[in-house]
Amino acid sequence: MGRLFIESLPGPRIFKCSCCKVDSASPDDIVSKNFQGRFGKAYLFRCVVNICLGPTEERHLTSGLHAVSDIYCSYCLQILGWKYEKAYEESEKYKEGMYILEKYRMLKVGW
């Protein structure tokens, strides 16, 4: 097994994994703060770092049927949210390729 590469994000404000404190996302990449996760409030991001993807599966979410992959912290393997792989409704297509991070699983550092 090789070395684990951990990416550090620049800037004073960063979202980190609440379990191991590894950088996960920048507030500059937030698309929307008006999402619901499994554990409450969640944010939609364009880009996240230091994650691993689980298998893609179809789920019925609040906004309809989507193909999603769970995302895990690449350091501690804590589940952080999911990635939208495919949206079946035209009005939801903008989410494809974006990520949901659950607020419950994140630390806000530098706020």
MOQUI-V190254 format. One record per backbone hydrogen bond with DSSP energy under -0.5 kcal/mol. NH is the residue of the N-H (numbers start at 1). CO is the residue of the C=O. E is the energy in kcal/mol with one decimal. If there is no record, write none. Layout:
{{NH,CO,E} {NH,CO,E}}
This chain:
{{5,3,-0.5} {6,4,-0.6} {7,5,-0.5} {14,12,-0.5} {14,109,-2.1} {15,25,-2.9} {16,107,-2.5} {17,22,-2.6} {18,105,-2.5} {21,17,-2.0} {24,15,-3.1} {25,15,-1.7} {27,13,-0.6} {29,26,-1.8} {30,27,-1.4} {31,44,-3.6} {32,44,-1.4} {35,33,-0.6} {35,42,-1.4} {37,40,-4.1} {40,37,-0.7} {42,35,-2.4} {43,101,-2.6} {44,32,-3.0} {45,43,-0.5} {45,99,-3.4} {46,29,-2.5} {49,24,-2.7} {52,72,-2.3} {54,70,-2.9} {57,68,-2.8} {59,66,-3.0} {61,59,-0.9} {61,64,-2.8} {64,61,-2.0} {66,59,-2.4} {67,86,-2.9} {68,57,-3.1} {68,66,-0.6} {69,83,-2.0} {70,55,-0.6} {71,81,-2.0} {72,52,-2.6} {73,78,-2.5} {74,50,-2.6} {77,73,-1.9} {80,71,-2.8} {81,71,-1.3} {82,100,-1.4} {83,69,-3.0} {84,98,-2.7} {85,67,-2.5} {85,83,-0.8} {86,67,-2.0} {88,65,-1.4} {92,89,-1.8} {93,90,-1.2} {95,92,-1.9} {96,93,-1.7} {97,84,-3.6} {98,95,-2.5} {99,45,-2.6} {100,82,-3.3} {101,43,-2.3} {101,99,-0.5} {102,80,-2.7} {103,41,-2.0} {104,41,-0.6} {105,102,-1.6} {106,103,-1.5} {107,16,-2.7} {109,14,-3.0} {109,107,-0.7}}
